[in-house]
Amino acid sequence: MRRYIFILSLLFLILPAKAQPKHEVRAAWVTAVYGLDWPRTRAVSQSGIERQKRELVDILDKLQQANINTVLLQTRIRGTVIYPSSIEPWDECLTGRPGVNPGYDPLAFAVEECHKRGMELHAWLVTVPLGKASMQKRYGSASVTRRRPELCRTVRGESFMIPGKESTAAYVASLAGEIVRRYDVDGVHLDYIRYPEKSYGFSDDDLFRSSGSADKGEWRRENITRIVRAVHDTVVAVKPWVKLSSAPIGKYKDLSR
């Protein structure tokens, strides 16, 4: 009996230790929209490509020196991406021109450079906002607002994915699936995984009325959950070890949201 009690005591000591994370997550965002963090140089020539790469290497070296072990690289910007996608066009931050191939694969390069430094690379995807409608027009027929207009809504000059459309979840998940299939990313990070701020005047009352739901708040929460669930299920089916994280928002003065 004493022997069994001793074994059980060891198990209770060991199990909590195994439940702890293997290492701290010390993460930093690397923002690509408008070239805020990177890139500052346009990849319009071979020398420009090399300078653009060196800029990213310099950022990663500094993050490594600061003991950062996880890099969240903005991969989907505003209905645009920084890798050769069959779903969305190249973001103009790379070349200064909408939809133009920079002549190399920035995401593949970033993954390789992060892994050289023992750092994880998480693909940061902006989910709902699509930026200014005028910017989407610059991408012409390649724009998501042109290719999938039924999933988009523009209010006050700003375009958004429509969370209340069930096929929006499948669309966002297809981007995540494309990335994890093609790249050795360590995680997928969902940003702006929420409804637009009230100041934009975004309304989906028409969809709510046709949904048959009694509670609009609960209906909206389920719409966001559906997107997260679709991304999760898609990623796990391809690479179950890839981590999924999000950047939600909480406002004490507006807890009703």
C-alpha positions as CSV (number, residue, x, y, z in Angstrom):
1,M,0.0,0.0,0.0
2,R,2.8,2.4,0.9
3,R,4.4,1.6,-2.4
4,Y,1.3,2.7,-4.3
5,I,0.9,5.9,-2.3
6,F,4.6,6.7,-3.0
7,I,4.0,6.2,-6.8
8,L,0.9,8.3,-6.8
9,S,2.7,11.0,-4.9
10,L,5.4,11.1,-7.6
11,L,2.8,11.3,-10.3
12,F,1.2,14.3,-8.7
13,L,4.6,16.0,-8.5
14,I,5.5,15.1,-12.1
15,L,2.2,15.9,-13.9
16,P,2.0,19.6,-13.1
17,A,5.6,20.0,-14.2
18,K,4.9,18.4,-17.6
19,A,1.9,20.7,-18.0
20,Q,4.1,23.7,-18.0
21,P,5.3,25.3,-21.2
22,K,8.8,24.1,-22.4
23,H,9.9,27.7,-22.8
24,E,8.7,31.3,-22.5
25,V,7.1,32.9,-25.6
26,R,8.9,36.1,-26.2
27,A,7.3,37.5,-29.3
28,A,7.4,40.5,-31.5
29,W,5.3,41.7,-34.4
30,V,7.1,42.7,-37.6
31,T,4.6,44.9,-39.4
32,A,4.6,45.0,-43.2
33,V,1.6,47.3,-43.9
34,Y,2.9,50.5,-45.4
35,G,6.4,49.2,-44.7
36,L,6.1,50.4,-41.1
37,D,8.7,47.9,-39.8
38,W,9.6,46.3,-43.0
39,P,10.3,46.6,-45.9
40,R,11.7,50.1,-46.4
41,T,13.4,49.3,-49.7
42,R,11.4,48.4,-52.8
43,A,12.2,45.2,-54.6
44,V,12.3,46.6,-58.1
45,S,15.7,45.2,-59.1
46,Q,18.2,42.5,-57.9
47,S,20.0,45.0,-55.8
48,G,16.7,46.2,-54.3
49,I,15.8,42.5,-53.5
50,E,19.1,42.1,-51.7
51,R,18.6,45.3,-49.7
52,Q,15.1,44.3,-48.8
53,K,16.4,41.0,-47.5
54,R,19.2,42.7,-45.5
55,E,16.7,44.9,-43.9
56,L,14.8,41.9,-42.6
57,V,18.0,40.1,-41.5
58,D,19.0,43.2,-39.5
59,I,15.6,43.2,-37.8
60,L,15.8,39.5,-37.0
61,D,19.4,40.0,-35.6
62,K,18.3,42.7,-33.3
63,L,15.3,40.7,-32.1
64,Q,17.6,37.7,-31.5
65,Q,19.9,39.9,-29.4
66,A,16.9,41.0,-27.4
67,N,16.1,37.3,-26.7
68,I,13.0,37.3,-28.8
69,N,12.2,33.7,-29.8
70,T,9.0,34.2,-31.8
71,V,8.4,36.5,-34.7
72,L,4.9,37.3,-35.9
73,L,5.4,38.4,-39.5
74,Q,2.6,40.2,-41.1
75,T,1.7,37.8,-43.9
76,R,-1.8,38.9,-44.9
77,I,-1.9,42.7,-45.0
78,R,-5.3,44.0,-46.1
79,G,-6.7,41.3,-48.5
80,T,-3.1,41.1,-49.9
81,V,-0.2,38.9,-49.0
82,I,3.7,38.7,-49.0
83,Y,4.0,35.3,-50.7
84,P,3.0,33.9,-54.1
85,S,-0.7,33.0,-53.4
86,S,-3.3,31.5,-55.6
87,I,-6.0,33.3,-53.5
88,E,-4.9,36.9,-53.0
89,P,-2.5,39.4,-54.8
90,W,0.9,40.6,-53.7
91,D,0.8,43.5,-51.4
92,E,2.4,46.7,-52.8
93,C,4.6,47.2,-49.7
94,L,7.2,44.9,-51.4
95,T,7.5,46.7,-54.7
96,G,5.5,49.9,-54.4
97,R,3.2,48.6,-57.0
98,P,-0.1,46.7,-56.3
99,G,0.0,43.0,-57.2
100,V,3.5,42.9,-58.5
101,N,5.8,39.9,-57.8
102,P,8.9,41.1,-56.0
103,G,11.1,38.5,-57.6
104,Y,11.5,36.3,-54.6
105,D,9.4,34.7,-51.8
106,P,9.6,36.9,-48.7
107,L,7.8,34.4,-46.5
108,A,10.1,31.5,-47.4
109,F,13.1,33.8,-46.8
110,A,11.7,34.9,-43.4
111,V,11.0,31.3,-42.3
112,E,14.5,30.2,-43.2
113,E,16.2,33.2,-41.5
114,C,14.1,32.8,-38.3
115,H,14.9,29.1,-38.1
116,K,18.6,29.8,-38.6
117,R,18.4,31.9,-35.4
118,G,16.4,29.3,-33.4
119,M,13.3,31.6,-33.6
120,E,9.8,30.6,-34.5
121,L,8.0,32.2,-37.4
122,H,4.2,32.8,-37.0
123,A,2.2,33.9,-40.1
124,W,0.3,37.0,-38.9
125,L,-3.0,37.3,-40.8
126,V,-5.3,40.4,-40.7
127,T,-8.7,38.7,-40.9
128,V,-11.6,41.1,-41.2
129,P,-10.3,44.6,-42.3
130,L,-9.5,45.0,-46.0
131,G,-8.4,48.6,-45.8
132,K,-9.6,51.6,-47.8
133,A,-11.9,50.8,-50.8
134,S,-9.7,53.1,-52.9
135,M,-6.7,50.8,-52.2
136,Q,-8.7,47.7,-53.1
137,K,-9.5,49.3,-56.4
138,R,-5.8,49.6,-57.2
139,Y,-5.6,45.8,-57.3
140,G,-8.2,45.6,-60.0
141,S,-9.7,42.2,-60.8
142,A,-7.3,40.5,-58.4
143,S,-8.9,42.2,-55.4
144,V,-10.9,40.2,-53.0
145,T,-13.6,42.8,-53.3
146,R,-13.8,42.0,-57.0
147,R,-13.2,38.2,-56.8
148,R,-15.5,37.6,-53.9
149,P,-17.8,40.6,-53.6
150,E,-20.4,38.6,-51.7
151,L,-18.0,38.3,-48.8
152,C,-17.1,42.0,-48.6
153,R,-18.8,45.1,-47.4
154,T,-17.7,48.8,-47.7
155,V,-18.8,51.5,-45.3
156,R,-17.4,55.0,-45.1
157,G,-14.7,54.2,-47.6
158,E,-13.4,51.2,-45.7
159,S,-13.8,47.6,-46.8
160,F,-14.3,44.6,-44.6
161,M,-14.8,40.8,-44.8
162,I,-18.4,40.0,-43.6
163,P,-18.2,37.7,-40.5
164,G,-21.9,36.9,-40.8
165,K,-21.4,35.2,-44.2
166,E,-20.7,31.5,-43.5
167,S,-18.4,31.2,-46.5
168,T,-16.1,34.0,-45.0
169,A,-14.8,31.4,-42.6
170,A,-13.9,29.0,-45.3
171,Y,-12.2,31.8,-47.3
172,V,-10.0,32.9,-44.4
173,A,-9.2,29.2,-43.6
174,S,-8.2,28.7,-47.2
175,L,-5.5,31.3,-46.7
176,A,-4.2,29.7,-43.5
177,G,-4.3,26.3,-45.2
178,E,-2.3,27.5,-48.2
179,I,0.4,28.9,-45.9
180,V,0.8,25.8,-43.7
181,R,0.9,23.5,-46.7
182,R,3.6,25.5,-48.5
183,Y,5.7,26.8,-45.6
184,D,7.4,25.5,-42.5
185,V,5.7,28.1,-40.3
186,D,5.4,27.4,-36.6
187,G,2.2,29.3,-36.0
188,V,-0.7,31.2,-37.5
189,H,-1.7,34.4,-35.8
190,L,-5.2,35.9,-36.3
191,D,-5.3,39.7,-36.0
192,Y,-8.5,41.9,-36.0
193,I,-10.5,38.7,-35.4
194,R,-13.5,40.8,-34.4
195,Y,-16.2,43.0,-35.8
196,P,-15.2,46.5,-37.0
197,E,-15.2,49.4,-34.5
198,K,-18.5,51.1,-34.1
199,S,-17.1,54.3,-35.6
200,Y,-17.2,52.7,-39.0
201,G,-20.9,52.1,-38.9
202,F,-20.6,48.5,-40.1
203,S,-24.0,46.9,-40.1
204,D,-25.1,43.3,-40.8
205,D,-28.6,43.7,-39.6
206,D,-29.9,42.2,-42.9
207,L,-28.0,39.0,-42.2
208,F,-29.0,38.9,-38.6
209,R,-32.7,39.2,-39.5
210,S,-32.5,36.3,-42.0
211,S,-30.5,34.1,-39.6
212,G,-33.5,33.4,-37.3
213,S,-31.3,34.1,-34.2
214,A,-32.9,35.8,-31.2
215,D,-29.7,37.4,-29.8
216,K,-27.6,39.6,-32.1
217,G,-24.6,39.6,-29.7
218,E,-24.6,35.9,-29.5
219,W,-25.0,35.6,-33.2
220,R,-22.1,37.9,-33.9
221,R,-19.9,36.0,-31.4
222,E,-20.7,32.7,-33.2
223,N,-19.8,34.3,-36.5
224,I,-16.3,35.1,-35.2
225,T,-16.0,31.7,-33.5
226,R,-16.9,30.0,-36.9
227,I,-13.9,31.7,-38.5
228,V,-11.5,30.7,-35.7
229,R,-12.9,27.1,-35.8
230,A,-12.5,26.9,-39.6
231,V,-8.9,28.1,-39.4
232,H,-8.1,25.8,-36.5
233,D,-9.6,22.7,-38.2
234,T,-7.8,23.5,-41.5
235,V,-4.4,24.0,-39.9
236,V,-4.6,21.0,-37.6
237,A,-5.6,18.8,-40.5
238,V,-2.4,19.7,-42.3
239,K,0.1,20.2,-39.5
240,P,-1.3,19.6,-36.0
241,W,1.8,21.0,-34.3
242,V,1.3,24.5,-35.8
243,K,0.2,26.9,-33.1
244,L,-2.8,29.1,-33.4
245,S,-3.0,32.5,-31.6
246,S,-5.1,35.7,-31.9
247,A,-5.1,39.4,-31.1
248,P,-8.6,40.1,-29.7
249,I,-9.5,43.4,-28.1
250,G,-11.1,44.1,-24.8
251,K,-12.5,47.5,-23.8
252,Y,-13.6,48.0,-20.3
253,K,-15.9,50.9,-21.3
254,D,-17.6,48.8,-23.9
255,L,-18.0,45.4,-22.4
256,S,-21.3,44.9,-24.4
257,R,-19.1,44.0,-27.4
